[in-house]
Amino acid sequence: MESRISLTQLLETLDDANNGKTIRLQDIVETFRSRGFGPLITLPALLAFLPTGGVPGVPTLCAVFIILMAVQQLFGRQSPWLPKKLRERGISHDKLHRTVKRVRPWTQRIDKLLAQRLEILLQPAARRLIAVLVIALALAMIPLELLPFAAAMPALAITVIGLGMTAEDGLLLLIGVLMTVGLAVSAFWLL
């Protein structure tokens, strides 16, 4: 496998490649290439996990977007497809540059924890199984929205899985899968 590019390097590549222009969502997808599913799953899951996830409708909207991304991965797409209207949405380079500068210390810390491990979980068949788990977790978020902050638990598991996909770290993917199993067991015992 080729040498791993860190999350910090990916963000800096995106920042450098679009100097002075508006950065579209499509630019982000192209920068992350096959890792593009990871960030597009992580961001809405993180949004549903954070306190904004307590706002009615947010977990469901996030879940629907996550499902749309995971279904594409399930069917073997190498990178996400987005509708043209969504692909063209973006932010100014100045905003992105400020954000990259602000999150760089955090991504550098995260990069120290991540490595290419358990590469078997990065294979196409494993990625499809992980996509099925992500779909199941996202579907669980929808009815859990009725209970305050209950959708945060599957959202956290999706966030961990998405980070593992983005960082190409099989161990992080395994942790996300184990969290999913723990949630399923907990739900079974509560019923």
Z-matrix of the N, CA and C atoms (Angstrom, degrees):
N
C 1 1.447
C 2 1.527 1 108.72
N 3 1.314 2 118.10 1 145.45
C 4 1.457 3 121.08 2 -179.40
C 5 1.518 4 110.56 3 -67.02
N 6 1.334 5 115.91 4 161.39
C 7 1.464 6 119.17 5 -178.26
C 8 1.528 7 109.75 6 -63.69
N 9 1.302 8 114.01 7 142.92
C 10 1.455 9 121.29 8 -175.12
C 11 1.521 10 111.27 9 -75.07
N 12 1.302 11 115.37 10 138.15
C 13 1.463 12 121.48 11 175.27
C 14 1.525 13 106.30 12 -99.47
N 15 1.316 14 116.80 13 128.47
C 16 1.462 15 121.16 14 -176.85
C 17 1.527 16 111.35 15 -71.40
N 18 1.328 17 115.21 16 163.47
C 19 1.464 18 120.55 17 177.11
C 20 1.528 19 110.50 18 -60.88
N 21 1.331 20 116.23 19 -39.62
C 22 1.467 21 120.67 20 179.24
C 23 1.527 22 110.15 21 -62.05
N 24 1.328 23 117.18 22 -43.73
C 25 1.463 24 120.98 23 179.02
C 26 1.527 25 111.32 24 -63.63
N 27 1.338 26 117.15 25 -38.78
C 28 1.463 27 120.29 26 178.07
C 29 1.528 28 111.07 27 -62.92
N 30 1.335 29 116.46 28 -45.15
C 31 1.467 30 119.96 29 179.04
C 32 1.527 31 111.16 30 -64.12
N 33 1.332 32 117.13 31 -41.08
C 34 1.457 33 120.23 32 179.46
C 35 1.528 34 111.30 33 -67.01
N 36 1.335 35 116.96 34 -35.40
C 37 1.462 36 120.61 35 176.15
C 38 1.521 37 110.27 36 -63.12
N 39 1.315 38 116.55 37 -44.16
C 40 1.466 39 120.96 38 178.14
C 41 1.519 40 110.23 39 -62.55
N 42 1.315 41 116.98 40 -42.97
C 43 1.467 42 122.03 41 179.92
C 44 1.530 43 110.83 42 -63.72
N 45 1.329 44 117.48 43 -46.06
C 46 1.469 45 121.50 44 -177.67
C 47 1.518 46 112.91 45 -70.91
N 48 1.334 47 116.97 46 -36.51
C 49 1.467 48 120.90 47 -174.84
C 50 1.521 49 112.62 48 -69.69
N 51 1.301 50 118.05 49 -21.38
C 52 1.465 51 120.90 50 -173.91
C 53 1.518 52 111.95 51 -119.37
N 54 1.298 53 116.87 52 34.14
C 55 1.460 54 121.88 53 -176.90
C 56 1.529 55 111.50 54 -56.96
N 57 1.324 56 115.59 55 117.07
C 58 1.460 57 121.02 56 174.54
C 59 1.511 58 115.61 57 87.07
N 60 1.327 59 119.59 58 -2.39
C 61 1.454 60 121.87 59 -178.58
C 62 1.518 61 110.63 60 -110.88
N 63 1.309 62 114.40 61 173.17
C 64 1.455 63 119.86 62 170.56
C 65 1.518 64 107.53 63 -78.56
N 66 1.310 65 117.21 64 133.73
C 67 1.448 66 121.96 65 179.03
C 68 1.518 67 107.65 66 -93.75
N 69 1.328 68 114.90 67 117.07
C 70 1.458 69 120.30 68 -179.28
C 71 1.527 70 109.49 69 -89.59
N 72 1.313 71 116.19 70 159.61
C 73 1.452 72 120.81 71 176.30
C 74 1.530 73 110.07 72 -58.55
N 75 1.332 74 116.95 73 -33.98
C 76 1.466 75 120.73 74 177.89
C 77 1.531 76 111.13 75 -63.51
N 78 1.328 77 118.15 76 -36.15
C 79 1.470 78 121.01 77 176.67
C 80 1.521 79 111.01 78 -62.14
N 81 1.318 80 115.73 79 -39.07
C 82 1.463 81 120.37 80 178.82
C 83 1.520 82 110.04 81 -65.67
N 84 1.333 83 116.68 82 -45.32
C 85 1.464 84 121.20 83 179.03
C 86 1.528 85 110.16 84 -60.11
N 87 1.338 86 117.38 85 -43.70
C 88 1.466 87 120.57 86 -179.42
C 89 1.530 88 111.51 87 -66.75
N 90 1.314 89 117.66 88 -36.12
C 91 1.467 90 120.62 89 179.03
C 92 1.527 91 110.37 90 -65.77
N 93 1.325 92 116.09 91 -41.65
C 94 1.455 93 119.45 92 -178.02
C 95 1.533 94 112.69 93 -83.12
N 96 1.335 95 118.31 94 -11.44
C 97 1.458 96 124.66 95 179.87
C 98 1.525 97 111.36 96 44.78
N 99 1.335 98 117.30 97 -122.60
C 100 1.468 99 119.83 98 -176.40
C 101 1.523 100 111.80 99 -66.91
N 102 1.319 101 117.74 100 -19.21
C 103 1.468 102 120.36 101 176.17
C 104 1.521 103 110.46 102 -78.33
N 105 1.319 104 117.07 103 -3.22
C 106 1.458 105 122.03 104 -175.65
C 107 1.505 106 114.50 105 -56.46
N 108 1.344 107 117.45 106 -27.30
C 109 1.456 108 119.31 107 177.25
C 110 1.526 109 110.47 108 -68.73
N 111 1.319 110 117.18 109 -36.28
C 112 1.463 111 121.22 110 -178.38
C 113 1.521 112 113.03 111 -56.95
N 114 1.348 113 118.01 112 -58.06
C 115 1.468 114 118.40 113 -179.67
C 116 1.528 115 113.46 114 -63.38
N 117 1.345 116 116.32 115 -35.15
C 118 1.465 117 118.97 116 -177.99
C 119 1.521 118 112.44 117 -75.94
N 120 1.317 119 116.93 118 -12.96
C 121 1.464 120 121.14 119 172.36
C 122 1.531 121 109.51 120 -95.11
N 123 1.335 122 115.87 121 -38.85
C 124 1.466 123 120.72 122 -176.62
C 125 1.522 124 112.56 123 -65.75
N 126 1.325 125 117.05 124 -46.87
C 127 1.464 126 119.86 125 -174.28
C 128 1.527 127 113.61 126 -60.07
N 129 1.348 128 119.74 127 -50.09
C 130 1.473 129 117.07 128 178.09
C 131 1.528 130 112.92 129 -68.18
N 132 1.351 131 117.25 130 -31.91
C 133 1.467 132 119.56 131 177.38
C 134 1.526 133 110.27 132 -65.33
N 135 1.320 134 115.58 133 -41.02
C 136 1.460 135 120.25 134 177.97
C 137 1.529 136 110.46 135 -64.35
N 138 1.324 137 116.17 136 -39.76
C 139 1.464 138 121.22 137 177.39
C 140 1.536 139 110.54 138 -61.10
N 141 1.335 140 117.08 139 -40.35
C 142 1.466 141 120.94 140 179.27
C 143 1.526 142 111.32 141 -73.60
N 144 1.330 143 117.12 142 -26.62
C 145 1.467 144 121.07 143 -179.37
C 146 1.528 145 111.92 144 -77.82
N 147 1.312 146 116.38 145 -39.30
C 148 1.463 147 121.54 146 -178.41
C 149 1.526 148 110.14 147 -68.18
N 150 1.319 149 118.08 148 170.49
C 151 1.472 150 120.34 149 -179.23
C 152 1.526 151 114.73 150 -53.40
N 153 1.348 152 118.22 151 -24.20
C 154 1.466 153 119.07 152 177.28
C 155 1.519 154 110.74 153 -63.58
N 156 1.346 155 116.82 154 -21.59
C 157 1.460 156 120.72 155 178.18
C 158 1.515 157 112.92 156 -66.16
N 159 1.322 158 117.68 157 -14.69
C 160 1.454 159 121.45 158 176.74
C 161 1.516 160 113.26 159 -80.21
N 162 1.319 161 117.22 160 -10.18
C 163 1.460 162 121.84 161 178.05
C 164 1.534 163 108.51 162 -74.80
N 165 1.330 164 118.23 163 126.17
C 166 1.469 165 120.27 164 -178.16
C 167 1.532 166 112.10 165 -53.82
N 168 1.313 167 115.54 166 131.89
C 169 1.459 168 121.98 167 178.10
C 170 1.512 169 114.30 168 95.88
N 171 1.326 170 118.38 169 -27.19
C 172 1.469 171 120.97 170 -177.35
C 173 1.524 172 111.83 171 -63.05
N 174 1.353 173 119.78 172 -49.47
C 175 1.464 174 118.48 173 179.46
C 176 1.531 175 113.16 174 -59.98
N 177 1.317 176 116.87 175 -37.59
C 178 1.468 177 119.73 176 179.88
C 179 1.523 178 110.89 177 -67.32
N 180 1.335 179 117.70 178 -45.33
C 181 1.473 180 120.02 179 177.81
C 182 1.528 181 111.07 180 -61.21
N 183 1.320 182 115.81 181 -43.03
C 184 1.470 183 119.89 182 178.33
C 185 1.522 184 110.36 183 -63.00
N 186 1.334 185 116.83 184 -42.52
C 187 1.463 186 121.32 185 -179.71
C 188 1.523 187 111.48 186 -61.81
N 189 1.332 188 116.94 187 -43.18
C 190 1.466 189 120.48 188 179.72
C 191 1.532 190 110.55 189 -61.68
N 192 1.337 191 117.19 190 -43.97
C 193 1.465 192 120.64 191 178.93
C 194 1.532 193 110.51 192 -63.94
N 195 1.324 194 116.79 193 -42.78
C 196 1.474 195 121.12 194 179.00
C 197 1.528 196 110.09 195 -61.05
N 198 1.329 197 116.69 196 -43.82
C 199 1.460 198 120.78 197 179.46
C 200 1.528 199 110.33 198 -61.28
N 201 1.327 200 117.55 199 -43.68
C 202 1.471 201 120.38 200 178.88
C 203 1.528 202 111.57 201 -59.49
N 204 1.318 203 117.33 202 -39.17
C 205 1.475 204 120.69 203 178.62
C 206 1.526 205 111.12 204 -71.36
N 207 1.340 206 116.46 205 -44.57
C 208 1.466 207 120.65 206 -176.87
C 209 1.529 208 111.99 207 -66.89
N 210 1.333 209 117.49 208 -34.69
C 211 1.467 210 120.41 209 177.68
C 212 1.529 211 109.89 210 -62.80
N 213 1.320 212 117.14 211 -39.65
C 214 1.463 213 119.78 212 177.81
C 215 1.525 214 110.74 213 -62.89
N 216 1.323 215 116.59 214 -41.27
C 217 1.463 216 119.92 215 177.94
C 218 1.528 217 110.26 216 -66.22
N 219 1.314 218 117.12 217 -39.03
C 220 1.455 219 121.89 218 178.78
C 221 1.534 220 110.76 219 -58.54
N 222 1.322 221 116.43 220 -39.05
C 223 1.459 222 120.31 221 -178.97
C 224 1.524 223 113.20 222 -86.10
N 225 1.335 224 116.78 223 9.82
C 226 1.453 225 121.02 224 169.75
C 227 1.515 226 117.16 225 88.31
N 228 1.310 227 118.39 226 12.15
C 229 1.468 228 119.00 227 176.15
C 230 1.525 229 109.01 228 -63.41
N 231 1.318 230 116.19 229 141.48
C 232 1.454 231 121.06 230 179.96
C 233 1.524 232 112.33 231 -79.65
N 234 1.313 233 116.72 232 -30.70
C 235 1.459 234 121.00 233 176.36
C 236 1.527 235 107.94 234 -143.95
N 237 1.316 236 116.96 235 157.24
C 238 1.464 237 120.13 236 -174.82
C 239 1.530 238 113.15 237 -68.19
N 240 1.305 239 114.59 238 144.66
C 241 1.459 240 121.93 239 170.63
C 242 1.522 241 106.25 240 -102.38
N 243 1.320 242 114.56 241 136.33
C 244 1.459 243 120.84 242 177.79
C 245 1.524 244 108.96 243 -126.12
N 246 1.331 245 118.32 244 146.07
C 247 1.469 246 119.70 245 174.39
C 248 1.533 247 109.76 246 -59.71
N 249 1.334 248 116.27 247 149.99
C 250 1.461 249 121.31 248 -175.59
C 251 1.521 250 112.38 249 -54.12
N 252 1.317 251 116.76 250 -43.02
C 253 1.467 252 120.49 251 -178.74
C 254 1.527 253 111.19 252 -59.63
N 255 1.329 254 116.42 253 -39.65
C 256 1.456 255 121.37 254 179.46
C 257 1.532 256 111.04 255 -76.09
N 258 1.347 257 116.78 256 -38.52
C 259 1.470 258 121.26 257 179.09
C 260 1.514 259 111.99 258 -59.35
N 261 1.323 260 116.44 259 -36.43
C 262 1.465 261 121.19 260 -175.08
C 263 1.526 262 113.32 261 -83.10
N 264 1.332 263 117.50 262 -10.99
C 265 1.469 264 120.28 263 178.30
C 266 1.512 265 108.35 264 -68.55
N 267 1.307 266 116.63 265 146.51
C 268 1.451 267 117.81 266 -179.64
C 269 1.510 268 113.19 267 -167.00
N 270 1.323 269 113.93 268 -173.72
C 271 1.461 270 121.41 269 178.05
C 272 1.523 271 108.24 270 -129.96
N 273 1.310 272 115.75 271 161.62
C 274 1.462 273 119.87 272 179.73
C 275 1.520 274 110.07 273 -69.13
N 276 1.323 275 115.14 274 153.66
C 277 1.461 276 119.71 275 179.24
C 278 1.526 277 110.54 276 -61.96
N 279 1.323 278 117.29 277 -36.36
C 280 1.472 279 120.20 278 179.71
C 281 1.526 280 111.34 279 -59.20
N 282 1.350 281 116.51 280 -45.09
C 283 1.461 282 120.32 281 178.70
C 284 1.525 283 110.71 282 -62.86
N 285 1.334 284 115.80 283 -44.40
C 286 1.459 285 119.17 284 179.51
C 287 1.524 286 110.54 285 -62.48
N 288 1.324 287 116.29 286 -43.87
C 289 1.466 288 120.82 287 -178.65
C 290 1.536 289 110.24 288 -60.55
N 291 1.332 290 116.76 289 -44.13
C 292 1.466 291 120.25 290 178.47
C 293 1.533 292 110.98 291 -63.32
N 294 1.335 293 115.73 292 -40.74
C 295 1.461 294 120.17 293 179.62
C 296 1.523 295 111.01 294 -65.59
N 297 1.333 296 116.89 295 -45.11
C 298 1.469 297 120.55 296 179.02
C 299 1.523 298 109.95 297 -60.76
N 300 1.320 299 116.16 298 -41.81
C 301 1.465 300 120.61 299 179.81
C 302 1.537 301 110.45 300 -63.39
N 303 1.332 302 115.91 301 -39.18
C 304 1.464 303 121.09 302 -178.62
C 305 1.530 304 112.06 303 -71.77
N 306 1.338 305 117.58 304 -38.61
C 307 1.474 306 119.68 305 -176.11
C 308 1.531 307 112.99 306 -89.84
N 309 1.336 308 117.69 307 -10.57
C 310 1.474 309 120.59 308 -178.11
C 311 1.530 310 112.66 309 -52.68
N 312 1.346 311 120.42 310 -46.91
C 313 1.472 312 118.63 311 178.89
C 314 1.536 313 112.42 312 -59.18
N 315 1.330 314 116.87 313 -35.66
C 316 1.461 315 120.70 314 179.64
C 317 1.520 316 111.13 315 -71.36
N 318 1.338 317 117.07 316 -44.82
C 319 1.469 318 119.10 317 -179.95
C 320 1.527 319 110.72 318 -65.91
N 321 1.334 320 117.38 319 -33.34
C 322 1.466 321 119.49 320 177.35
C 323 1.526 322 110.54 321 -65.24
N 324 1.321 323 117.03 322 -38.58
C 325 1.470 324 120.40 323 176.50
C 326 1.522 325 110.77 324 -66.58
N 327 1.332 326 115.68 325 -43.89
C 328 1.465 327 120.19 326 179.45
C 329 1.526 328 110.00 327 -63.17
N 330 1.340 329 117.37 328 -41.20
C 331 1.468 330 121.14 329 -179.75
C 332 1.522 331 112.26 330 -58.54
N 333 1.334 332 117.39 331 -32.00
C 334 1.466 333 120.69 332 179.18
C 335 1.524 334 111.40 333 -67.27
N 336 1.328 335 117.06 334 -26.62
C 337 1.459 336 121.59 335 -179.07
C 338 1.527 337 112.89 336 -87.83
N 339 1.325 338 116.25 337 -19.69
C 340 1.455 339 120.65 338 -174.15
C 341 1.521 340 111.67 339 -96.81
N 342 1.319 341 114.71 340 149.15
C 343 1.467 342 120.67 341 176.75
C 344 1.525 343 107.70 342 -158.22
N 345 1.326 344 115.62 343 166.35
C 346 1.459 345 119.06 344 174.93
C 347 1.521 346 107.28 345 -81.42
N 348 1.321 347 114.08 346 101.71
C 349 1.463 348 121.04 347 -179.20
C 350 1.512 349 108.08 348 -131.18
N 351 1.318 350 115.29 349 157.09
C 352 1.463 351 121.67 350 178.53
C 353 1.533 352 110.96 351 46.33
N 354 1.314 353 115.33 352 55.74
C 355 1.467 354 120.93 353 -174.96
C 356 1.522 355 113.20 354 -61.78
N 357 1.331 356 117.08 355 -16.30
C 358 1.463 357 119.89 356 177.74
C 359 1.538 358 110.51 357 -61.88
N 360 1.336 359 116.92 358 -29.31
C 361 1.463 360 120.53 359 178.77
C 362 1.529 361 112.74 360 -77.78
N 363 1.326 362 116.33 361 -2.91
C 364 1.463 363 120.73 362 178.20
C 365 1.530 364 111.56 363 -101.47
N 366 1.331 365 116.76 364 -1.46
C 367 1.461 366 121.63 365 -179.96
C 368 1.528 367 110.24 366 -72.97
N 369 1.343 368 117.35 367 156.35
C 370 1.477 369 120.20 368 -176.83
C 371 1.532 370 114.67 369 -54.71
N 372 1.332 371 117.93 370 -42.64
C 373 1.471 372 119.64 371 -178.98
C 374 1.531 373 110.43 372 -64.73
N 375 1.321 374 117.18 373 -41.89
C 376 1.465 375 120.78 374 178.92
C 377 1.524 376 110.53 375 -66.57
N 378 1.325 377 116.97 376 -39.25
C 379 1.471 378 119.83 377 178.72
C 380 1.527 379 111.10 378 -61.92
N 381 1.334 380 116.13 379 -35.30
C 382 1.469 381 119.02 380 178.16
C 383 1.522 382 111.12 381 -68.26
N 384 1.330 383 116.82 382 -41.22
C 385 1.464 384 119.87 383 176.88
C 386 1.529 385 111.04 384 -63.83
N 387 1.310 386 116.15 385 -39.20
C 388 1.465 387 120.41 386 177.77
C 389 1.529 388 109.75 387 -65.40
N 390 1.333 389 116.85 388 -36.88
C 391 1.470 390 120.16 389 177.06
C 392 1.527 391 110.43 390 -61.82
N 393 1.341 392 117.57 391 -38.56
C 394 1.468 393 121.07 392 177.63
C 395 1.535 394 109.79 393 -63.11
N 396 1.343 395 116.84 394 -42.57
C 397 1.467 396 120.31 395 177.83
C 398 1.528 397 111.23 396 -62.63
N 399 1.325 398 116.40 397 -41.98
C 400 1.468 399 120.47 398 179.92
C 401 1.526 400 110.13 399 -63.73
N 402 1.324 401 116.83 400 -41.17
C 403 1.471 402 120.30 401 178.00
C 404 1.530 403 109.87 402 -61.87
N 405 1.342 404 116.56 403 -45.06
C 406 1.476 405 120.15 404 179.79
C 407 1.531 406 111.13 405 -62.00
N 408 1.334 407 116.12 406 -42.80
C 409 1.469 408 119.84 407 178.33
C 410 1.525 409 111.14 408 -63.46
N 411 1.326 410 116.31 409 -43.70
C 412 1.470 411 119.99 410 -179.76
C 413 1.526 412 110.73 411 -64.89
N 414 1.330 413 116.48 412 -39.86
C 415 1.471 414 119.01 413 176.86
C 416 1.524 415 110.92 414 -62.72
N 417 1.328 416 117.30 415 -35.86
C 418 1.464 417 121.19 416 178.62
C 419 1.529 418 111.26 417 -66.86
N 420 1.327 419 116.94 418 -29.09
C 421 1.468 420 120.20 419 -179.64
C 422 1.531 421 112.10 420 -62.78
N 423 1.330 422 116.45 421 -32.33
C 424 1.468 423 120.21 422 -173.66
C 425 1.531 424 111.98 423 -63.73
N 426 1.357 425 119.67 424 -55.64
C 427 1.469 426 116.94 425 178.66
C 428 1.534 427 113.25 426 -71.37
N 429 1.347 428 116.22 427 -27.23
C 430 1.466 429 118.94 428 179.65
C 431 1.523 430 112.52 429 -68.15
N 432 1.321 431 115.98 430 -16.02
C 433 1.465 432 119.47 431 177.86
C 434 1.526 433 111.28 432 -61.03
N 435 1.330 434 116.90 433 -23.97
C 436 1.462 435 120.81 434 -179.15
C 437 1.530 436 111.96 435 -66.97
N 438 1.333 437 116.50 436 -24.85
C 439 1.463 438 120.87 437 176.47
C 440 1.527 439 107.59 438 -99.28
N 441 1.312 440 118.21 439 130.82
C 442 1.470 441 119.94 440 -177.17
C 443 1.528 442 112.56 441 -54.48
N 444 1.304 443 115.46 442 123.92
C 445 1.467 444 125.15 443 175.52
C 446 1.533 445 114.72 444 62.22
N 447 1.322 446 119.04 445 9.74
C 448 1.469 447 121.08 446 179.30
C 449 1.526 448 111.26 447 -69.94
N 450 1.327 449 117.58 448 -29.68
C 451 1.466 450 120.74 449 179.25
C 452 1.522 451 111.70 450 -68.65
N 453 1.331 452 116.98 451 -10.92
C 454 1.465 453 120.51 452 -179.01
C 455 1.529 454 112.05 453 -66.71
N 456 1.331 455 118.50 454 -30.55
C 457 1.465 456 120.22 455 -177.84
C 458 1.532 457 111.95 456 -66.62
N 459 1.342 458 119.62 457 -53.43
C 460 1.462 459 117.10 458 176.31
C 461 1.535 460 111.53 459 -65.58
N 462 1.320 461 117.56 460 -30.04
C 463 1.468 462 120.18 461 177.95
C 464 1.528 463 110.78 462 -64.35
N 465 1.328 464 117.07 463 -37.63
C 466 1.463 465 120.47 464 177.65
C 467 1.529 466 110.70 465 -64.90
N 468 1.327 467 117.37 466 -43.38
C 469 1.467 468 120.58 467 178.01
C 470 1.528 469 110.59 468 -61.92
N 471 1.322 470 117.57 469 -41.41
C 472 1.471 471 121.04 470 177.88
C 473 1.524 472 110.08 471 -64.75
N 474 1.323 473 117.53 472 -39.58
C 475 1.465 474 121.30 473 178.42
C 476 1.525 475 110.53 474 -59.42
N 477 1.320 476 117.34 475 -45.85
C 478 1.467 477 121.21 476 179.70
C 479 1.528 478 110.47 477 -63.85
N 480 1.326 479 116.83 478 -44.12
C 481 1.466 480 120.77 479 178.16
C 482 1.527 481 110.19 480 -62.19
N 483 1.329 482 116.70 481 -44.31
C 484 1.464 483 120.54 482 179.23
C 485 1.520 484 112.68 483 -61.93
N 486 1.342 485 116.55 484 -40.33
C 487 1.471 486 120.00 485 176.61
C 488 1.527 487 110.63 486 -64.21
N 489 1.331 488 116.42 487 -39.41
C 490 1.462 489 120.21 488 177.09
C 491 1.526 490 111.74 489 -62.75
N 492 1.342 491 116.33 490 -39.32
C 493 1.467 492 120.17 491 177.45
C 494 1.523 493 110.50 492 -66.88
N 495 1.326 494 116.65 493 -42.76
C 496 1.459 495 120.91 494 -178.38
C 497 1.519 496 111.12 495 -65.32
N 498 1.325 497 116.52 496 -42.53
C 499 1.461 498 121.28 497 -177.20
C 500 1.526 499 112.37 498 -86.15
N 501 1.324 500 117.41 499 -5.07
C 502 1.466 501 122.87 500 -175.61
C 503 1.527 502 110.28 501 54.73
N 504 1.331 503 115.10 502 45.36
C 505 1.454 504 122.84 503 -178.80
C 506 1.528 505 108.62 504 -113.65
N 507 1.330 506 115.68 505 104.71
C 508 1.454 507 121.01 506 -178.32
C 509 1.514 508 113.52 507 -63.61
N 510 1.331 509 117.20 508 -31.61
C 511 1.465 510 120.36 509 178.63
C 512 1.528 511 110.37 510 -63.88
N 513 1.320 512 116.50 511 -42.44
C 514 1.463 513 120.21 512 177.89
C 515 1.536 514 110.27 513 -65.04
N 516 1.335 515 116.71 514 -38.21
C 517 1.466 516 120.13 515 175.14
C 518 1.522 517 110.34 516 -60.99
N 519 1.335 518 116.39 517 -43.32
C 520 1.461 519 120.65 518 179.49
C 521 1.528 520 110.98 519 -62.51
N 522 1.327 521 117.10 520 -40.27
C 523 1.469 522 120.44 521 177.07
C 524 1.527 523 110.14 522 -61.06
N 525 1.324 524 116.81 523 -42.63
C 526 1.469 525 120.62 524 177.06
C 527 1.520 526 112.22 525 -62.92
N 528 1.334 527 116.97 526 -39.53
C 529 1.470 528 121.07 527 177.79
C 530 1.532 529 109.70 528 -65.71
N 531 1.328 530 117.18 529 -42.77
C 532 1.466 531 120.20 530 178.30
C 533 1.527 532 111.55 531 -64.27
N 534 1.320 533 116.94 532 -35.90
C 535 1.469 534 120.23 533 175.09
C 536 1.534 535 109.76 534 -62.07
N 537 1.336 536 116.02 535 -40.35
C 538 1.464 537 121.07 536 179.14
C 539 1.523 538 110.39 537 -62.67
N 540 1.329 539 116.11 538 -44.68
C 541 1.467 540 120.21 539 178.02
C 542 1.528 541 109.75 540 -61.65
N 543 1.331 542 117.06 541 -42.88
C 544 1.462 543 120.87 542 177.93
C 545 1.519 544 112.08 543 -60.60
N 546 1.327 545 116.96 544 -41.10
C 547 1.469 546 120.65 545 177.43
C 548 1.518 547 111.14 546 -64.25
N 549 1.341 548 116.37 547 -40.99
C 550 1.466 549 120.41 548 -179.56
C 551 1.527 550 110.22 549 -65.19
N 552 1.317 551 117.59 550 -43.39
C 553 1.465 552 121.55 551 179.02
C 554 1.525 553 110.05 552 -63.83
N 555 1.325 554 117.11 553 -43.95
C 556 1.475 555 121.04 554 178.86
C 557 1.525 556 111.06 555 -61.20
N 558 1.325 557 116.58 556 -42.66
C 559 1.462 558 120.52 557 179.80
C 560 1.528 559 110.56 558 -64.30
N 561 1.331 560 116.20 559 -39.40
C 562 1.459 561 120.93 560 179.63
C 563 1.533 562 110.56 561 -62.69
N 564 1.322 563 116.45 562 -43.97
C 565 1.470 564 120.12 563 -178.16
C 566 1.528 565 111.94 564 -70.36
N 567 1.336 566 116.49 565 -29.99
C 568 1.461 567 119.26 566 178.31
C 569 1.525 568 112.36 567 -73.22
N 570 1.315 569 116.16 568 -26.90
C 571 1.460 570 119.58 569 179.26
C 572 1.483 571 108.43 570 -81.44
